[in-house]
Structure formats: C-alpha cells, structure tokens
Amino acid sequence: MTAIASLSAAELGPLYASRELSPVEVAKDALARIERFEPQVNAFVVRDDKVPLAMAEAAQARWLKGEALGPLDGVPVTIKDNLGVAGWPMRRGSAVASDAPFAADSPAVARLREAGCVFLGKTSMPEYGWKGVGDSPLSGITRNPWDIATGPGGSSSGAAVAAALNLGCIHLGTDGAGSVRIPAAFTGVFGLKPSYGRVPAWPISVMGFLAHLGPLTRTVRDAALAMNAIGRPDERDMTAMTGMPPDFTDGLEAGVRGLRIAWSPRLGVDVPVDPEIAALTHSAALAFRELGASVEEVDPGFDDPIDTLMTLWSAGAALALRSAGPEARAQMDPGLVAVAEAGERIDGATYVDVLLNRRNALALHMAQFHARFDLLLTPTLPLPAFSVGRNTPADGAYGEDWTRWTPFTYPFNITQAPAASVPCGLTSAGLPAGLQIVGPYGSDSLVLQAAAALEALRPFPRVDAPIETI
C-alpha cells in the first residue's frame, strides 16, 4: 500500500472504510514523523500524544461500526496557536501569555472536532502573528523543510511546515496580511484565504476585518474538504456569514475553460521580483491558456494600500498589547512593540476613515475590475524563502520592513476577497514559488476550481523530509 506519509485526507476515508488502514495507524505514523522531524523544523508549540491517540481510537471505533461522522473522521489535523482548543493553551506565540488551558474550541476547531478529526497539536507562529516570518519569543525559530537554513514565512509558520511534510492532512491557519499565503508560497503547499466571514472566528482577532481563517494543505481537494467543515456558521462571530456553505468539492474538477483571467506580474507596485520567481509564475499564469481560459496581462490599477494596511495593523497590535506593561513588553518581540506603539498614536477619526471609506474604495475598485475579469493572477511573493532569523532578506533589496516583500498579499485582506497561493515550481536552489489566484468576494469555489485545474495540469512538488543544505 502507498506510504501513509503520502496520503491525503481525501484518500484516507476510503481506506478507513475498506479497513485497509485505521485512524490509529495514521495517527501513530504522523506522531512518529513529528517526533523525527521536529528537532529540525520546530513547527509545534503544543503536543500531547495522548489526545490524538484517544481521538484516533474513537474514530476507529466509529469506522468499524459503520458509523463514521463523515469523510474527515479520523483525519489528522493541526491548529495554529492563535485558535482556541479546549484543554490546550492559546499563547499566540508570546512568552508572556498564560499557559493555562483554554476553555473552549474556536468555531473552526469545533467544526473539525465534530467532523471526527484527530488533533495532532498546535503550530508555531510569530508573536501575535504580527509579521510574515516564523520566529517568536515563545518557540524560537521555525524552519523551512525545503532548506532548513531558510524560513517558512508566517504567520502560519508551523502550519505550513506541517503541511509540507504531511504531518497531518489539514492545517488551520489565519491570514491578516498574507499569513496563510506567505508561508504556503515559501513551503510549496496550497493555502486558501477564504472570503471574509466564510469561516467564523472567536475570539475575534485584534486585526478585525483584515483577519481571515483558512486551511493549508498538500492538495486543493483537501482544502475543499476542510472548507466544507470549517465554513459552517457559528453564532459567536457576529461578522460571519450565517448561511451554510456550499459543497466546495462539487464541481472542483470543472476546469477554467471560457474564464477571463488577468495576469499582473507586479500588481502595479515598484518592487524587485526575483527573476526565477517571475519566470515560474509567468509560466504558471500562461498555463491557464492551455486549460481553455483567456489570459491577459493587466494591472488592476490601484495604488499600493500600505497606509491603509498599517493603520489597521498597528491599531490591532496596540489592542493586543493594551494590558502589557513595560516589564511584559521587555520580553516581547521589539518589532511588535514598536508597531503597537505606533498604533497607540492613531486617532479615532483616522482609524474609522480607513476602516470604512478607504477599505470600501479599494473593494469597489476590485469589484469593478472583476466585472471584466473572473480571476486575477499574481506572484504570491516576489522572492523565494530567505535566511532564518531575519525579517527581511540580507541583501537589503526590501529594506527593513517585512511588508515591502509582501505587497501582493495584503491588498486582498483589505478587500476581503478570496485568494489562494498555489505551488508552481521550484527555483534552481530547490525553493518553491507560489502563484496567487484572487477572485471576487464570495467566489471561493471558483478560486478552488482554478487551483485544482492548475494542480491537475502541473502536479505540485513534494518534500518528504527536511533538507539540510549547509
């Protein structure tokens, strides 16, 4: 039989049903590989093997009785450390946060528990998810399995690493400025930022309407299966959609024939793009012509909304640190503290103007753009993964501000539209590149459909164990 380490969530259910494989076998395999790889990649902040083994045993009993809860029963998953899991701490990457067990599951976690998933552990993130790289005062440095001298990006750092190594099939992440798509691109996995509100959140993120919650997976179908579960409504989030989600696997292989697709190699931003990333993403964009879509090179035509982002982002950081005094702040990431202090200086009228008017103006602009184009393609990032322990590359090409090398991701947090990062090849150094697919608000199924079409034409590269190049 195919090695457990290569199986997807979609493949596990039929194997459980035929009794060729059991949830306990799968859980033990995943836990053994976590134990083996964790010293190299440092992707987990909470591990308690008794919990996943007990959940796997319960799932196995249901399958044996013919009473499985659904296609995800017994599927191993991980959860980012800013999402609540009853009985496990939620420290958000902060060494000064309480390590007391959290009282309740967050909505997406609750939906996965109801689906019978097996919780392998909680994954690492930078402190309060404030930056796009994978180190924190709590857990140290998380490393990229494609080359452990490089970082996996962030803030869903450990989730992306676990997805790349198939340490579980579904990995919950959050995305406030690219935090699912950035690490997905750096680690060669599929990452989806759904339309805002499609996946309920609680506790509500301090980043408010910027913050989306979505899956990182090795396959597009696994992400669709995850969305079927986590996209269900929850009354604890007053900003979330209240209707039941569609079946995101329905029509997943329908293709893109006849779609009008825009390709923007720089999104109109004056930013250096690595030549290999440019070539790989351009080739992937043109591949949609092979699939029957029209592809036109065109920029959406908006100015870089970095000021809008940073007004909301720094105010959110200020809220996160509101109760942290000087002693606590001295133990926190200095960059986070600086951003929070900038947020404390923002006046209320400015914040509300950005929240209501400037955000809406960009969303309207993109809605009008999508009246002409069904989808927009861009590189997810302008560069491959760079050295660990840094917020920006050492060559100084992007300065010292991490948002300067992520200009293609955060505009679509502001508009709240669905966006995904799809693996589209490797550089000569063996590092992944990601193509970003953006759709109009509410078109999550179409984004998944386009990603699945590209995956079928150009299967994603895989890494089976951490690579050490030093």
Salt bridges, closest charged atoms under 4 A:
ASP29 OD2 - ARG33 NE 2.81
GLU35 OE1 - ARG47 NH2 2.61
ASP48 OD1 - LYS50 NZ 3.12
ASP73 OD1 - ARG62 NH2 2.69
ASP81 OD1 - LYS122 NZ 3.23
ASP105 OD2 - ARG113 NE 2.52
GLU114 OE1 - ARG111 NE 2.89
ASP135 OD1 - LYS131 NZ 2.97
ASP175 OD2 - ARG181 NE 2.95
ASP234 OD2 - ARG111 NH1 2.98
ASP234 OD1 - ARG236 NE 2.94
GLU253 OE1 - ARG221 NH2 2.87
ASP304 OD2 - ARG404 NH1 3.24
ASP333 OD2 - LYS131 NZ 2.98
GLU344 OE2 - ARG329 NH2 2.93
ASP374 OD1 - ARG260 NH2 3.33
ASP464 OD1 - ARG218 NH2 3.83
